[in-house]
Amino acid sequence: MKLTVINTFPAFWVFALASPIPSPEPVLHPLFVRQDIQSPVNASLPNVTIFATGGTIASQGSTNLQTVGYQVGLGVQQLVDAVPEILNISNIAGYQISNVDSGSVNQTILLKLAHQINEELAKDDVSGVVVTHGTDTLEETAFFLELAVNSSKPVVVVGAMRPATALSADGPLNLLQAVILAVTDSAKGRGTMITLNDRIGSAFYTTKNNANSLDTFFSTEAGQLGFFINQVPYFYFAPSAPIGAAYFDLSNTTSLAQVDVLYAHQDMDPALFNASYVAGAQGIVFAGVGAGGISAKASEAAESLFNSTSIPIVASHRSVDGFVPGSDGGFTIAGGFYNPQKARVLLQLALTKGYNYDEIKDLFAQSYPKP
């Protein structure tokens, strides 16, 4: 694999693949190892590692007016080339983990990210990491990293709502702000963060709220962590852990448990629960109506499946925000504040690490409000 060196600024550099990775089954491609570089580092600057996965931020359209239907194709070097100011902020290292739309991000990519990020953050000379990602499932990857990374150093997940070729493309500024955030002392101890459109949010709470708008990633109930003003991050609160925060050591993990999400609606097919189990699901989350409800027939089918298999079934909510309360009886595990996609990640990691039903129930209960 050919490596190229950028000499945009004499004292700084970034390495990257000469071309994007088209493989549908991405393999980890290290772009460089910092200690192998012959040129001296700029000791006055902190070190940040960028993990590129693809997405809109790495996409191109056929015209500068195209904002849908574009194609992923830019590598991490091209992302950094578009914002040379980044090299005035940090010594940049990079890994091209994949180059796919975020709907194609799978457990292979997630585990590579978790393993590599933990390795990077364990290095004394690395200040923080940035993950570039497609926005459609960005919150899932960010929440996964929130649970799988063991470090107080900043982990920043960033994307874009417009491709790199569009008028007023948002990716370059988003990436610049992500790197700034990764080297900011006051960003330490805040877990994994998501930053787009000047907002800084916790991966625990932040959700994509609009399929097209630039101002889409935020938390309507828990609020934001901070905001960028003139490219300076300002935080509203001191660092604190979200209620219910957990950590899963995945250092020796090579695969993740299968967990499916079922969407509740009028006339929901009750057979979906059993079909999911037959297809290999080890756990099920349903996006319930209201505060975690499903039809009587669907509930009967789900309870029958639970009674015969003991498969954990988590009730979440299909609304953007809300809370599914726990109860003393019943066969479902109440998802609390977790939306379906984040409930799935939490259940998936718990099953992967061998949690039993009661332990999973207690894990979700940790996020419930306490009197």
DOMILO-413374 format. One line per field, with one value per residue (C-alpha): x, y, z; residue in one letter. Coordinates in nm, 2 decimals, padded with zeros to 4 digits, always signed. Each point is the difference from the previous one (the first is absolute). Example, Ala and Ser with C-alpha at 12.3 -4.5 7.8 and 13.67 -1.06 7.14 Angstrom:
REM DOMILO-413374
c1: (+01.23  +00.14)
c2: (-00.45  +00.34)
c3: (+00.78  -00.07)
residuo: (A  S)
//
This chain:
REM DOMILO-413374
c1: (+00.00  +00.15  +00.05  +00.05  +00.13  -00.16  +00.24  -00.26  +00.18  +00.36  -00.05  -00.32  -00.12  -00.27  +00.02  -00.28  -00.09  +00.06  -00.36  -00.32  -00.08  -00.28  -00.02  -00.35  +00.17  +00.24  +00.34  +00.20  +00.26  +00.25  +00.10  +00.30  +00.16  +00.11  +00.33  +00.11  +00.01  +00.35  -00.10  -00.01  -00.34  -00.09  +00.04  -00.21  -00.31  -00.22  -00.05  -00.34  -00.09  -00.28  -00.20  -00.18  -00.30  -00.16  -00.34  -00.12  +00.30  +00.21  -00.25  -00.02  -00.29  -00.01  -00.06  +00.04  -00.38  -00.04  -00.08  -00.16  +00.10  +00.38  +00.27  +00.25  +00.35  +00.24  +00.28  +00.12  +00.28  -00.24  -00.21  +00.30  +00.12  -00.33  +00.08  +00.38  -00.07  -00.03  +00.37  +00.06  -00.20  +00.13  +00.24  -00.24  +00.01  -00.26  -00.15  -00.24  -00.22  -00.25  -00.15  -00.37  -00.34  -00.09  -00.28  +00.27  +00.19  +00.01  +00.15  +00.33  +00.04  -00.13  +00.24  +00.30  -00.09  -00.03  +00.33  +00.20  -00.14  +00.08  +00.35  +00.05  -00.13  +00.22  +00.30  +00.14  +00.06  -00.36  -00.23  -00.32  -00.17  -00.25  -00.22  -00.15  -00.32  -00.32  -00.29  -00.27  +00.14  +00.25  -00.18  +00.02  +00.38  +00.05  -00.21  +00.19  +00.33  -00.15  -00.04  +00.31  +00.28  +00.18  +00.17  -00.06  +00.15  -00.24  -00.16  -00.18  -00.23  -00.07  -00.17  -00.17  -00.35  +00.13  +00.26  +00.34  -00.09  -00.31  -00.03  +00.06  +00.11  +00.00  +00.26  +00.32  -00.11  -00.15  +00.33  +00.20  -00.22  +00.03  +00.38  -00.01  -00.23  +00.23  +00.29  -00.20  +00.07  -00.35  -00.13  +00.16  -00.22  -00.31  -00.01  -00.06  -00.13  -00.18  +00.06  -00.17  -00.13  +00.18  -00.17  +00.17  -00.21  +00.04  -00.01  -00.22  -00.29  +00.06  -00.22  -00.04  -00.33  -00.04  +00.10  +00.12  +00.04  +00.35  -00.13  -00.09  +00.22  -00.11  -00.17  -00.34  -00.04  +00.35  +00.14  +00.34  +00.34  +00.12  +00.03  +00.27  +00.04  +00.26  +00.14  +00.05  -00.20  -00.19  -00.16  -00.31  +00.08  +00.30  +00.08  -00.23  -00.11  -00.35  -00.23  +00.03  +00.34  +00.17  +00.32  +00.06  +00.35  +00.01  +00.37  -00.03  -00.33  -00.02  -00.38  -00.31  -00.34  -00.28  -00.28  -00.29  -00.22  -00.37  -00.22  -00.34  -00.30  -00.37  -00.06  +00.36  +00.06  +00.04  +00.21  +00.29  +00.12  +00.03  +00.14  +00.28  +00.09  +00.00  +00.23  +00.26  -00.09  +00.13  -00.19  -00.28  -00.08  -00.34  -00.07  -00.33  -00.28  -00.04  +00.20  +00.11  -00.33  -00.09  -00.33  -00.16  +00.07  +00.36  +00.04  -00.14  +00.25  +00.29  -00.09  -00.04  +00.35  +00.15  -00.17  +00.14  +00.35  +00.07  +00.13  +00.02  -00.25  +00.05  -00.29  +00.11  -00.19  -00.04  -00.03  +00.31  +00.00  -00.18  +00.03  -00.11  -00.07  +00.09  -00.25  +00.01  -00.16  +00.00  +00.24  +00.16  +00.29  -00.08  +00.23  -00.03  +00.14  +00.19  -00.14  -00.02  +00.34  +00.18  -00.19  +00.11  +00.37  -00.03  -00.18  +00.25  +00.30  -00.16  -00.08  +00.35  +00.15  -00.22  -00.25  -00.30  -00.36  +00.00  +00.34  -00.13  -00.31  +00.21  +00.23  -00.30  -00.14  +00.32  -00.12  -00.35  -00.07  +00.07  -00.23)
c2: (+00.00  +00.33  +00.27  +00.36  +00.29  +00.34  +00.29  +00.28  +00.15  -00.09  -00.07  -00.21  -00.30  -00.24  -00.34  -00.17  -00.26  +00.10  -00.10  -00.08  -00.36  -00.14  -00.34  -00.07  -00.19  +00.26  -00.10  +00.21  +00.20  +00.19  +00.32  +00.04  -00.06  +00.32  -00.13  -00.13  +00.35  +00.13  +00.37  +00.16  +00.07  +00.35  -00.04  +00.31  -00.17  -00.28  -00.32  -00.11  -00.32  +00.01  -00.32  +00.03  -00.23  +00.18  +00.16  +00.33  +00.19  -00.22  +00.02  +00.17  +00.10  +00.06  +00.38  +00.25  +00.01  -00.37  -00.07  -00.35  -00.30  +00.06  -00.27  -00.07  +00.02  +00.24  -00.14  +00.15  +00.19  +00.18  +00.09  +00.16  +00.16  +00.20  +00.15  +00.07  +00.22  -00.33  -00.05  +00.33  -00.15  -00.35  -00.27  -00.22  -00.38  -00.20  -00.34  -00.08  -00.25  -00.02  +00.22  -00.07  +00.16  -00.03  -00.23  -00.26  +00.04  -00.34  -00.17  -00.06  +00.38  +00.07  -00.25  +00.13  +00.35  -00.09  -00.20  +00.26  +00.30  -00.17  -00.07  +00.36  +00.16  -00.21  +00.17  +00.29  +00.22  -00.02  +00.27  -00.13  -00.16  +00.10  -00.24  +00.12  -00.18  +00.01  +00.16  -00.26  -00.23  +00.23  +00.01  -00.39  -00.01  +00.29  -00.17  -00.32  +00.18  +00.16  -00.35  -00.16  +00.26  +00.02  +00.34  +00.35  +00.15  +00.15  -00.22  +00.21  -00.14  +00.23  +00.00  +00.22  +00.05  +00.13  -00.18  +00.15  +00.13  +00.19  +00.38  +00.09  -00.35  -00.04  -00.28  +00.21  +00.22  -00.29  -00.19  +00.30  +00.05  -00.38  +00.02  +00.32  -00.18  -00.30  +00.21  +00.21  -00.06  +00.08  -00.28  -00.27  -00.22  +00.06  -00.34  -00.03  +00.32  +00.09  +00.33  +00.14  +00.34  +00.17  -00.22  -00.23  -00.28  -00.31  -00.33  -00.13  +00.23  +00.15  -00.11  +00.08  +00.19  +00.09  -00.20  +00.31  +00.31  +00.12  +00.06  -00.36  -00.14  +00.10  -00.12  +00.17  -00.12  -00.03  +00.29  +00.07  -00.01  +00.31  +00.21  +00.14  +00.38  +00.12  -00.35  -00.01  -00.27  +00.13  -00.25  +00.06  -00.25  -00.16  -00.35  -00.26  -00.36  -00.06  -00.20  -00.36  +00.03  -00.34  -00.13  -00.33  -00.13  -00.13  -00.04  -00.38  +00.02  -00.10  +00.00  +00.15  -00.16  +00.04  +00.23  +00.11  +00.30  -00.04  +00.30  +00.01  +00.14  -00.07  -00.36  -00.10  -00.36  -00.21  -00.25  +00.25  -00.09  -00.37  +00.06  +00.22  -00.27  -00.27  +00.23  -00.01  +00.30  -00.05  +00.31  +00.21  +00.37  +00.14  +00.36  +00.02  +00.24  +00.26  -00.11  -00.34  -00.15  -00.26  -00.16  -00.27  -00.27  +00.11  +00.00  -00.35  -00.12  +00.17  -00.14  -00.35  +00.03  +00.12  -00.28  -00.27  +00.14  +00.26  +00.24  +00.35  +00.24  +00.37  +00.25  +00.34  +00.29  +00.09  +00.37  +00.22  +00.04  -00.16  -00.25  -00.36  -00.07  -00.32  -00.22  -00.27  -00.26  -00.07  -00.17  +00.31  +00.20  +00.37  +00.21  +00.31  +00.30  -00.21  +00.03  -00.33  +00.03  +00.08  -00.26  -00.25  +00.09  -00.03  -00.34  -00.12  +00.08  -00.15  -00.33  +00.00  +00.01  -00.27  +00.19  -00.20  +00.12  +00.15  +00.17  +00.15  +00.12  +00.17  +00.15  +00.18  +00.09  +00.20  +00.28  +00.03  +00.31  -00.04  +00.16)
c3: (+00.00  -00.11  +00.26  -00.08  +00.22  +00.00  +00.04  +00.00  +00.30  +00.07  +00.37  -00.03  -00.20  -00.06  -00.17  -00.19  -00.26  -00.35  -00.09  +00.19  +00.11  -00.22  +00.18  +00.14  +00.28  +00.13  +00.14  +00.24  -00.20  +00.22  -00.17  +00.21  +00.34  +00.15  +00.14  -00.34  -00.16  -00.07  +00.01  +00.34  +00.16  +00.09  +00.37  +00.07  -00.14  +00.14  -00.19  -00.13  -00.19  -00.25  -00.08  -00.33  -00.08  -00.30  -00.01  -00.14  +00.13  -00.24  -00.29  -00.34  -00.22  -00.37  +00.05  +00.28  +00.03  +00.07  +00.37  -00.04  -00.20  +00.03  +00.03  +00.27  -00.14  +00.18  +00.22  +00.33  -00.17  -00.23  +00.31  +00.17  -00.33  -00.01  +00.34  +00.02  +00.31  +00.19  -00.03  +00.19  +00.29  +00.03  -00.14  -00.18  -00.03  -00.19  -00.05  -00.29  +00.18  -00.28  -00.27  +00.00  +00.06  +00.36  -00.07  -00.09  +00.32  +00.17  +00.30  -00.18  -00.04  +00.36  +00.16  -00.20  +00.11  +00.37  +00.00  -00.19  +00.19  +00.34  -00.13  -00.12  +00.32  +00.21  -00.16  +00.21  -00.30  -00.14  +00.12  -00.15  -00.30  -00.27  -00.19  -00.33  -00.07  -00.21  +00.19  -00.05  +00.27  +00.15  +00.34  +00.02  -00.06  +00.25  +00.26  -00.06  +00.06  +00.31  +00.14  -00.14  +00.04  +00.33  +00.02  +00.13  -00.32  -00.25  -00.26  -00.26  -00.27  -00.29  -00.34  -00.25  -00.14  -00.34  -00.22  -00.05  -00.35  +00.11  +00.03  +00.37  +00.08  +00.38  +00.02  +00.01  +00.29  +00.19  -00.03  +00.11  +00.30  +00.08  +00.01  +00.21  +00.24  +00.01  +00.13  +00.24  +00.37  +00.11  -00.23  +00.21  +00.21  -00.21  -00.17  -00.37  -00.15  -00.33  -00.17  -00.31  -00.08  +00.29  +00.26  +00.24  +00.14  +00.21  -00.20  +00.29  -00.09  -00.35  -00.28  -00.37  -00.01  -00.37  -00.31  -00.19  +00.21  +00.11  +00.35  +00.07  +00.27  +00.35  +00.31  +00.06  +00.36  +00.16  -00.19  -00.16  +00.16  -00.17  -00.31  -00.23  -00.01  -00.24  -00.01  +00.37  +00.20  +00.29  +00.25  +00.20  +00.28  +00.17  -00.11  +00.14  -00.08  -00.13  +00.23  -00.10  -00.17  -00.04  -00.14  -00.19  -00.04  -00.37  -00.02  -00.08  -00.17  -00.37  -00.06  +00.15  +00.09  -00.25  +00.12  -00.22  +00.02  -00.08  -00.08  +00.16  -00.19  -00.05  -00.11  +00.08  -00.11  +00.32  -00.20  -00.02  +00.35  -00.07  -00.34  +00.15  +00.25  -00.28  -00.20  +00.28  +00.23  +00.35  +00.12  -00.14  +00.05  -00.12  -00.08  +00.18  -00.04  +00.27  +00.31  -00.14  -00.10  -00.26  -00.11  +00.22  -00.27  -00.04  +00.38  +00.03  -00.27  +00.17  +00.34  -00.15  -00.15  +00.32  +00.20  -00.23  -00.06  +00.27  -00.27  +00.14  -00.15  +00.06  -00.04  -00.14  -00.16  -00.37  +00.09  -00.02  +00.38  +00.29  +00.29  +00.03  +00.37  +00.17  +00.17  +00.27  -00.23  -00.37  -00.24  -00.16  +00.12  +00.01  -00.22  +00.21  -00.20  -00.25  -00.35  -00.20  -00.17  +00.32  +00.19  -00.26  +00.05  +00.37  -00.02  -00.26  +00.21  +00.31  -00.18  -00.16  +00.35  +00.13  +00.22  +00.11  -00.01  +00.35  -00.06  -00.32  +00.17  +00.28  -00.27  -00.16  +00.34  +00.08  -00.23  +00.16  +00.21  +00.36  +00.27)
residuo: (M  K  L  T  V  I  N  T  F  P  A  F  W  V  F  A  L  A  S  P  I  P  S  P  E  P  V  L  H  P  L  F  V  R  Q  D  I  Q  S  P  V  N  A  S  L  P  N  V  T  I  F  A  T  G  G  T  I  A  S  Q  G  S  T  N  L  Q  T  V  G  Y  Q  V  G  L  G  V  Q  Q  L  V  D  A  V  P  E  I  L  N  I  S  N  I  A  G  Y  Q  I  S  N  V  D  S  G  S  V  N  Q  T  I  L  L  K  L  A  H  Q  I  N  E  E  L  A  K  D  D  V  S  G  V  V  V  T  H  G  T  D  T  L  E  E  T  A  F  F  L  E  L  A  V  N  S  S  K  P  V  V  V  V  G  A  M  R  P  A  T  A  L  S  A  D  G  P  L  N  L  L  Q  A  V  I  L  A  V  T  D  S  A  K  G  R  G  T  M  I  T  L  N  D  R  I  G  S  A  F  Y  T  T  K  N  N  A  N  S  L  D  T  F  F  S  T  E  A  G  Q  L  G  F  F  I  N  Q  V  P  Y  F  Y  F  A  P  S  A  P  I  G  A  A  Y  F  D  L  S  N  T  T  S  L  A  Q  V  D  V  L  Y  A  H  Q  D  M  D  P  A  L  F  N  A  S  Y  V  A  G  A  Q  G  I  V  F  A  G  V  G  A  G  G  I  S  A  K  A  S  E  A  A  E  S  L  F  N  S  T  S  I  P  I  V  A  S  H  R  S  V  D  G  F  V  P  G  S  D  G  G  F  T  I  A  G  G  F  Y  N  P  Q  K  A  R  V  L  L  Q  L  A  L  T  K  G  Y  N  Y  D  E  I  K  D  L  F  A  Q  S  Y  P  K  P)
//
